[in-house]
Amino acid sequence: MTTHTPSQTNRINNKLNDFWMPFTANRQFKAKPRLLESAEGMYFTSDDGRKILDGTAGLWCCNAGHGRRQITEAVSRQIARLDFAPTFQMGHPLPFELASRLAEIAPAGLNKLFFTNSGSESADTALKIALAYQRAIGQGTRTRLIGRELGYHGVGFGGISVGGMVNNRKAFPLQLPGVDHLPHTLEIERNAFSRGLPQFGIEKADELERLVALHGAENIAAVMVEPMSGSAGVVLPPQGYLQRLREITRKHGILLIFDEVITGFGRVGKAFASERWGVTPDIITCAKGLTNGAIPMGAVLVDDSIYQAFMQGPDGIELFHGYTYSGHPVACAAALATLDIYREEELFERAIELESYWQDALHSLQGLPNVIDIRAVGLVGGVQLAPSNQGVGQRGYQVFEQCFRDDLMVRVTGDTLAMSPPLIVEKGQIDTLVEKLAGAIRKAQ
Ligand SMILES: Cc1ncc(COP(=O)(O)O)c(C=O)c1O
């Protein structure tokens, strides 16, 4: 007979014990789990059989909704035909095809594609390309990187270094040297309850001039920002801010990188936020919606002139960087099928069409107890609550839990509830989302 120690018995009895969950309060979750078992269209089904309205497109990624047969079939066909092929000094057709398809919807000039497996890898890849590019063009002193407070660029060391979310940084003090941060653009005092992009704050981009004056432009390689910060709680760029960043970076020969891991693929109403807000950076990172979340994949869109700078040296490997799964055949198949759906169902346009309905619906929450700001654009929105006297994040978490009990999935960051429904959402489902959210806000202490 096998005998188990008490801790082994506990492990075996509690099936949830062994998965160290990411960005999760593990003990809280395992004491009171929220488990999802299947998904279709706009809904998850939980392990207790409830249909949960997906207010967040999973984790900002299932932009075409769940269970899309076209994607599932493309994936199963591909895995049967070519499960894997290396892309180091070898190739297969799919990443070439996918690169061309992405170049077609990318902002003009950003027609070279590097493939990764996640948003974090895309961020670190973009930073590495920026540094190597500056050397390639004889500007090797340009080694400094600039990010922004409240920025989120994933969890690699590059990403957390330029990122600006304190909890993601403070336990990992060994970060990249030579990194500065622009101020964030969240300013509730002047911009609370703005419709669309807030009016005030363009001058925050001018901080870049101060950093240039401090370090010398000849020492700065790149600036990396999200056009709209998602993870920090839907922080929108003030009117004119992104244009100003573009002017200053261009003037000083600094590369501008937009992290579009959330804003890419229709979230703000165009293929990329860059197009929506009329500012073309030198590099764009993306992931998530690229495959509708079905298979992990990320991509970095690079301006042609950057790529060409690498093609000038002696023949040989131009960039010593890449992942075993860069351009994985099954991920490419998922991405191609996803792009087909976006085009056939005109889902990016749909985000624009629904934008004012979405804004009206979310802004109807103004006046509810403790609501101190509402920010909405495209099909993304944040509702910020005042912190309770139990501490920052407590009230937000209560609302999040109540929503889940009421069959609605939202995201919570601090005291901000963030919503980003799949772009197939119907008006009636927007109404339901807002009603349930309002109910949960009313109940929160
Ligand atoms: C803007 C941004 N960049 C990077 C990432 C990291 O992506 P991943 O979790 O796929 O590594 C995220 C994830 O939410 C993100 O929102």
The ligand as a MOL file (V3000), in Angstrom:
LIG
                    3D

  0  0  0     0  0            999 V3000
M  V30 BEGIN CTAB
M  V30 COUNTS 16 16 0 0 0
M  V30 BEGIN ATOM
M  V30 1 C 0.7520 46.3720 -24.3280 0
M  V30 2 C 1.1950 44.9900 -23.9630 0
M  V30 3 N 2.4280 44.5990 -24.2750 0
M  V30 4 C 2.8690 43.3720 -23.9910 0
M  V30 5 C 2.0500 42.4610 -23.3580 0
M  V30 6 C 2.5690 41.1200 -23.0160 0
M  V30 7 O 1.9900 40.1240 -23.7910 0
M  V30 8 P 2.1340 38.6020 -23.3770 0
M  V30 9 O 1.3710 38.4060 -22.1320 0
M  V30 10 O 1.5770 37.8750 -24.5740 0
M  V30 11 O 3.5900 38.3320 -23.2060 0
M  V30 12 C 0.7470 42.8220 -23.0310 0
M  V30 13 C -0.1520 41.8790 -22.3470 0
M  V30 14 O -1.2180 42.2190 -21.8730 0
M  V30 15 C 0.3110 44.1300 -23.3250 0
M  V30 16 O -0.9130 44.5410 -22.9950 0
M  V30 END ATOM
M  V30 BEGIN BOND
M  V30 1 1 1 2
M  V30 2 1 2 3
M  V30 3 2 2 15
M  V30 4 2 3 4
M  V30 5 1 4 5
M  V30 6 1 5 6
M  V30 7 2 5 12
M  V30 8 1 6 7
M  V30 9 1 7 8
M  V30 10 2 8 9
M  V30 11 1 8 10
M  V30 12 1 8 11
M  V30 13 1 12 13
M  V30 14 1 12 15
M  V30 15 2 13 14
M  V30 16 1 15 16
M  V30 END BOND
M  V30 END CTAB
M  END
